[in-house]
Amino acid sequence: MSKFGELIGLEVPILLDFYTDDNDSSSAMHPVLRDVAAAIGDKGKVIKINVDKNNELAEALRVKLLPTLMIYKGGEMVWRQSGEQDANTLINLIKDFI
């Protein structure tokens, strides 16, 4: 989890997407997240975290529903939501923290 601490400690907003490959809602978010990443460019980061491969982290963050999206900035969680979101909503949220 030390890499996680370094990642969320960045001064740009970091959008985390907790997902699994066998979850339809998670799969539906993949193209949305590509659009978000393209729109924010180097002003932020979009990181996908497979819960099956990072179970300890998901448990530590109490991820229960998928997808779960979080925005961190400077080591602080500034936003969290479970369920699908549209690209414009996510882009606007991230812009609030740039």
NUGUNU-565438 format. One record per residue: residue number from 1; x, y, z of N, C-alpha, C in turn. Coordinates in steps of 0.1 Angstrom, whole numbers. Layout:
<nodes>
NODE  num     nu     nv     nw    cau    cav    caw     cu     cv     cw
NODE  NUM      X      Y      Z      X      Y      Z      X      Y      Z
...
</nodes>
This chain:
<nodes>
NODE  num     nu     nv     nw    cau    cav    caw     cu     cv     cw
NODE    1      8    -12      0      0      0      0      9     13      0
NODE    2     22     12      1     30     23      1     29     30    -13
NODE    3     28     23    -23     26     29    -37     13     37    -37
NODE    4      3     31    -31    -10     38    -30     -8     52    -23
NODE    5     -1     52    -12      1     65     -5      9     75    -14
NODE    6     19     70    -21     26     79    -30     16     85    -41
NODE    7      8     76    -46     -1     79    -57    -11     90    -53
NODE    8    -18     87    -42    -28     97    -37    -22    110    -31
NODE    9     -9    110    -29     -3    122    -23      1    132    -34
NODE   10     -2    129    -46      1    139    -57     -8    151    -55
NODE   11     -3    162    -61    -10    175    -60    -20    177    -71
NODE   12    -21    167    -80    -31    167    -90    -43    158    -86
NODE   13    -55    160    -90    -66    151    -86    -64    138    -93
NODE   14    -66    127    -85    -65    113    -89    -79    107    -88
NODE   15    -84    103    -99    -97     96   -100    -94     81    -99
NODE   16    -99     74    -89    -97     60    -87   -110     53    -91
NODE   17   -109     42    -99   -121     34   -103   -118     20    -98
NODE   18   -126     16    -88   -125      2    -82   -135     -6    -90
NODE   19   -130    -17    -96   -139    -25   -105   -135    -40   -105
NODE   20   -143    -48   -111   -139    -62   -114   -143    -64   -129
NODE   21   -136    -74   -135   -139    -77   -149   -152    -83   -151
NODE   22   -158    -90   -141   -171    -96   -143   -183    -88   -138
NODE   23   -181    -75   -136   -192    -67   -132   -196    -58   -144
NODE   24   -209    -59   -148   -213    -52   -160   -212    -36   -158
NODE   25   -216    -31   -146   -215    -17   -144   -201    -12   -145
NODE   26   -191    -20   -140   -177    -17   -140   -173    -16   -155
NODE   27   -177    -26   -163   -173    -27   -177   -179    -15   -185
NODE   28   -191    -10   -181   -197      1   -188   -189     14   -185
NODE   29   -182     14   -174   -174     26   -171   -161     28   -178
NODE   30   -156     17   -184   -143     18   -191   -142     28   -202
NODE   31   -152     29   -211   -151     40   -221   -153     54   -216
NODE   32   -161     55   -205   -163     67   -199   -150     72   -193
NODE   33   -143     63   -186   -130     67   -180   -120     71   -190
NODE   34   -120     64   -202   -110     68   -212   -113     83   -217
NODE   35   -126     86   -218   -130    100   -222   -126    110   -211
NODE   36   -128    106   -199   -124    115   -188   -108    117   -188
NODE   37   -101    107   -189    -86    108   -190    -82    117   -201
NODE   38    -88    115   -213    -85    123   -225    -88    138   -222
NODE   39    -99    140   -216   -103    154   -213    -95    162   -203
NODE   40    -90    155   -193    -82    162   -183    -67    162   -186
NODE   41    -63    153   -195    -49    153   -199    -39    152   -187
NODE   42    -29    160   -186    -19    159   -176    -23    167   -163
NODE   43    -35    172   -163    -40    180   -151    -45    171   -140
NODE   44    -46    158   -143    -51    148   -133    -47    134   -138
NODE   45    -51    124   -130    -49    110   -134    -61    102   -132
NODE   46    -63     92   -140    -74     82   -139    -67     69   -137
NODE   47    -70     62   -126    -64     50   -122    -75     39   -120
NODE   48    -74     28   -127    -83     17   -125    -77      7   -115
NODE   49    -84      3   -105    -80     -7    -96    -89    -19    -95
NODE   50    -83    -30   -100    -91    -43   -100    -92    -48    -86
NODE   51   -104    -49    -80   -106    -53    -67   -102    -67    -64
NODE   52   -103    -76    -75    -99    -90    -73    -84    -91    -71
NODE   53    -76    -82    -76    -62    -82    -75    -57    -73    -64
NODE   54    -65    -64    -58    -62    -55    -48    -72    -55    -37
NODE   55    -75    -68    -32    -86    -70    -22    -83    -63     -9
NODE   56    -70    -63     -5    -66    -57      8    -69    -42      8
NODE   57    -65    -35     -3    -68    -21     -5    -83    -18     -5
NODE   58    -90    -26    -13   -105    -24    -14   -111    -25      0
NODE   59   -107    -35      8   -113    -37     21   -109    -25     30
NODE   60    -97    -21     29    -92    -10     38   -100      3     35
NODE   61   -104      5     22   -112     17     18   -127     14     19
NODE   62   -131      2     24   -145     -2     25   -153     -1     12
NODE   63   -147     -6      2   -154     -7    -11   -163    -19    -11
NODE   64   -176    -16    -12   -187    -26    -11   -194    -28    -25
NODE   65   -197    -17    -31   -204    -17    -44   -195    -14    -55
NODE   66   -197    -19    -67   -189    -17    -79   -197    -11    -90
NODE   67   -192     -2    -98   -179      5    -95   -180     15    -84
NODE   68   -169     17    -77   -168     27    -67   -157     37    -72
NODE   69   -160     49    -73   -151     60    -78   -147     69    -66
NODE   70   -135     73    -66   -130     82    -56   -121     92    -62
NODE   71   -121    104    -57   -111    114    -61   -102    118    -49
NODE   72    -89    117    -51    -80    121    -41    -72    133    -46
NODE   73    -68    141    -37    -59    152    -40    -50    155    -28
NODE   74    -37    155    -29    -28    158    -18    -30    149     -6
NODE   75    -33    136     -9    -35    126      2    -48    126      8
NODE   76    -57    135      4    -71    135     10    -81    130      0
NODE   77    -91    122      5   -102    119     -3   -111    131     -3
NODE   78   -114    136    -15   -123    148    -16   -136    145    -22
NODE   79   -138    132    -28   -151    128    -33   -151    113    -35
NODE   80   -163    108    -32   -165     93    -34   -180     90    -38
NODE   81   -181     81    -47   -195     77    -52   -194     63    -57
NODE   82   -204     55    -54   -206     42    -60   -216     42    -71
NODE   83   -214     34    -81   -223     33    -92   -218     41   -104
NODE   84   -224     39   -116   -220     45   -128   -222     60   -128
NODE   85   -212     67   -134   -213     81   -136   -210     85   -151
NODE   86   -215     96   -155   -212    100   -169   -200    108   -170
NODE   87   -194    108   -181   -181    115   -183   -181    130   -179
NODE   88   -191    137   -184   -192    151   -181   -192    154   -166
NODE   89   -200    146   -158   -200    148   -144   -186    146   -138
NODE   90   -179    135   -142   -166    133   -136   -156    143   -141
NODE   91   -157    148   -153   -147    158   -158   -149    171   -150
NODE   92   -162    175   -148   -165    187   -140   -160    186   -125
NODE   93   -162    174   -120   -158    172   -106   -143    173   -105
NODE   94   -136    167   -114   -121    168   -114   -116    182   -116
NODE   95   -123    189   -125   -119    203   -127   -120    212   -115
NODE   96   -130    208   -106   -132    216    -94   -120    214    -84
NODE   97   -112    204    -86   -100    201    -78    -87    204    -84
NODE   98    -87    209    -97    -75    212   -104    -69    226    -99
</nodes>
